[in-house]
Amino acid sequence: MKFTTFEDLKQAEIINRWGRHSMTVSVYLIDGMMIDTGPFKKKDEMIQLFSQWSPEQVVLTHHHEDHTGMAAWAQNKVRIPLYIHEAGVSHCIEEMKLPLYRRVFWGERPPFSPIPIGDTHESLNYTWKVIHTPGHADDHIALFNQEKGWMIGGDLYVHPKPKSAFAFESFPVMAESLRKILCYDFDTYICSHAGVLPKGRQAIQKKLEYLENVISEVQYLEGLGLTPREIHKKMFPKRHAMHLLSFFENSPRHIVNSVLSK
């Protein structure tokens, strides 16, 4: 686990390896408020982190297992409130049926009972605007702090030019969410996987431009009569190990399908 600070924000970057593959996810603490709980697979490290940070509450950016894996433990052992968008409550109170590769990589996500978060949320000294930002998950939220000019965005950014997507993701909906947060006056963007981006507004604008270009090209190729498979092969010909490991739950074809089904 790697620790960094940015002003009064604490970041714990959790590094998870599976064979030759690795992925990181970060949890944050600001003003007594913890953002996400980290994965269950890193339970021992996360228990130590909870003891070190002693958060008064947890806000969950969305229900996915790398963000909520330790939520049940936090609720039962530390007994602090956990908040999530109302669309995520039903995901959390039930057993999460994870594909094998996600269960192996991040660990299980035991059920828990979060509190629906409102349109604004209070930490000890700050008021946060809660923005519903679906596209990666139907319950995804971003948190805007007007005083600091910060946007905490969970998995809305992650990568500037994604060339693959999960079956549950939608490029058009994600683009709408990026446009939504750009209506707010922020400079710093705080991502669960890419970390703290001081020039975050520029990064978000560039990702939006990329998504819009991809959407336009898919629509153009469909207009020429290409099938979804042909569009996929033309635009994203390369295969990645994750496509095979996920049994194609993660695949460029989901980018094309999300555009054509919108």
Buried (B, 14 or more C-beta within 10 A) or exposed (E): BEEEEBEEBBBBBBEBEEEEEEBBBBBBBBBBBBBBBBBBBBBEBBBEBBEEBEBBBBBBBBBBBBBBBBBBBBBEEBEBEBBBBEBBBEBBEEEBEBBEBBBEBBBBBBBBEBEEBEEEBEBEEBEBBBBBBBBBBBBBBBBBBEEBBBBBBBBBBBEEEBBBBBBEBBBBBBBBBBBBBBEBEBBBBBBBBBBBBEEBBEBBBEBBBBBBEBBEBBEEBBEEEBEBEBBBBEBBEEEBEBBEBBEBBBBBBBBBBBBBEB
